């Protein structure tokens, strides 16, 4: 196999992605600059010890000067001065702290993760571009040096850094810190800046690796393993550091830990543990890109194997809209984040793009990344935009956005992407039952000719997860019912607001009819119903679900009065009518005494019917989906005395 570091990539001086030979050559040839001193001893609170960074003049930068692959630097260029000028230079106790809430919370001087923007400052200082007036700026270098001083002071004697409290030995802060400090050291070496600080960084990173890579360190290497993304970030940072400063013993330890994370950090079903469940956002936005970085740096085949196992999992959990606008995610089952959807064409900052490095060797992943032609069109449109580049809001910056630029990407062609989309399991087939079980968690996906249904049962990894039926999709109408993990879900609500979806629901599976014959695995004929019976731990709510060719039927039995909650996704052009004739307007609240609701979307009619007229309501929510924001969440509420028969039919 060709080593990934031999692949042609777009790089810029002093950034990750330079070969080790080129890096060391640049470092040896550069004239070393004199290190800046620590904060002046005579400075007192209320004085300014550091010069301010000049803001960009009005009208700059010129968008047309940016190379297409470097456009994502532009928002950070216009934000650089206000962010750098917030670095503390008056209080001796916190001198060098990146205050102001630009990156990570809590916004406290002990949070080492805030200091990760040292990489951002170092990049703009070291890289000459026609649009970068800060290259070689002494004020920028002085503020970078101050920020590095604070960062390094925060390191504990054992090599770790804190995040949420001063005495914490944080796996995340140390793992991500390994990456950003190694990248910063690499940048400083390419231009020979801050030689004394370079020595301190090298020492700090080495201590951090000794702590992080120690298999006996139970603060890091927990059993069972949780928060897989922390580990991959630290291993990628260690891989870069060991390219800069080889250490045979730590290199061996790194290889061992990569094998460990491959064995323990990924479910047999394909997702990465966050903490012991799946999370679409962390898996796709953070874990996969960092795996790609580690694969690029190390060439370890374990990363490729993990990516190949992950691709089929995404294939069930990202659900393509038939108009090509993008994907809905199976967010109800996500344990940490609420990444609701991904656009078919991702605009910058696209935090997922580095994962596309796996596409050439894992073509199934091509379905989920922006096509090369679409990326080029989006970049051309950005360059032609006459509007000023806006300053980023506080809290909306991230050093990883620019740290991934030099690795390039493996974006598929439009034809490759379309081929991969057509091969998604629910588009390739119109009839299957797929149960993916991990320990005490069941992720069940059911495809019938007129629908695709997602479900989750078992032990929720966190309280954010919603159990039960998680989404219902139609091949022409797209997403129809969609549960959120931090909002409305398809659930039974008891008096007092208790939801069965907030429980660890126990499920049984049958074929033919509810409880008729236990399902023994495998697909069914299109005409054979698939049935689920699930209940709350105290049996306060029992639900029987029957999935047929073009319908889903729910029979709910509760011990008291309850309400059926159905989170619908509606389009502005949908025609929505209750069976008593009351029309429900998109984006509004409507009530009716009816026994059903009809949604007409294009050529598809969606019939929602229940067993008797009830005082139902349909209410618009604030949540919209995908970039055009036309799809909007609405909640259908149907009160009942404790028993309900409901069917959703597509025609």
Number of C-alpha atoms within 10 A of each C-alpha: 5 7 13 19 17 10 10 10 16 14 17 18 19 25 26 24 25 19 15 17 11 14 22 18 12 17 20 14 13 14 13 17 13 11 16 18 13 12 18 11 9 7 14 13 11 9 11 13 20 19 13 17 20 15 16 16 8 7 11 15 20 14 21 14 14 19 12 16 16 17 20 19 20 21 17 23 24 21 21 22 18 18 22 25 21 17 22 24 27 18 16 14 12 20 19 30 27 33 19 18 18 22 21 19 13 14 19 19 23 24 24 30 26 28 31 26 25 23 27 25 26 26 25 23 24 24 19 15 14 10 16 20 17 25 19 17 14 14 18 25 23 23 29 25 24 25 27 25 21 21 26 19 15 21 21 17 10 12 19 27 29 21 25 17 14 17 12 15 20 22 23 22 24 30 27 26 26 30 26 26 27 30 26 26 28 28 25 25 25 24 22 22 26 21 17 14 19 21 12 15 21 17 13 21 27 21 17 24 25 18 19 29 25 16 16 11 12 10 13 22 19 12 8 10 18 20 21 22 26 21 28 28 28 27 29 27 27 30 27 26 23 22 19 20 14 12 13 10 9 18 16 11 16 23 16 13 20 22 15 15 21 17 13 16 26 22 21 15 16 20 25 29 23 26 18 24 24 25 27 28 21 22 23 21 18 21 24 26 24 28 26 26 28 24 22 23 24 22 18 16 14 18 25 17 12 21 24 19 18 24 19 17 14 22 21 20 19 21 26 28 19 14 10 12 16 21 22 23 26 28 29 33 31 28 25 23 17 21 20 23 22 21 20 22 20 20 16 14 14 14 18 23 25 26 25 24 24 26 22 13 13 17 17 24 27 26 26 31 26 25 23 19 14 17 21 14 12 17 21 14 11 18 17 11 12 11 10 14 19 12 15 17 10 14 13 10 19 18 18 18 19 20 19 20 23 20 24 18 20 21 26 24 17 18 13 18 24 16 15 18 22 14 15 19 16 24 16 10 13 17 22 19 17 17 16 16 16 17 11 12 19 19 21 19 21 22 27 25 18 19 27 26 20 24 20 28 25 20 19 24 21 15 13 20 26 33 30 31 23 28 27 23 21 22 17 15 20 21 23 21 23 28 30 25 26 16 13 20 27 26 25 28 22 20 11 7 10 13 22 27 26 20 21 24 25 21 18 15 19 20 20 18 17 19 15 11 13 16 17 9 12 9 15 16 11 16 14 14 20 27 26 21 20 23 24 19 13 9 15 13 23 22 24 21 23 21 26 22 20 18 20 21 19 19 18 24 21 22 13 13 14 25 24 22 21 21 27 26 23 24 18 12 13 16 17 22 18 24 18 13 13 15 16 22 17 21 17 11 15 18 16 21 17 21 19 23 25 21 20 17 19 11 8 15 17 19 19 20 20 20 15 14 16 16 14 21 20 26 19 20 18 8 14 17 18 17 16 9 10 14 20 19 26 25 22 21 21 25 19 21 12 17 20 20 16 20 19 20 19 19 11
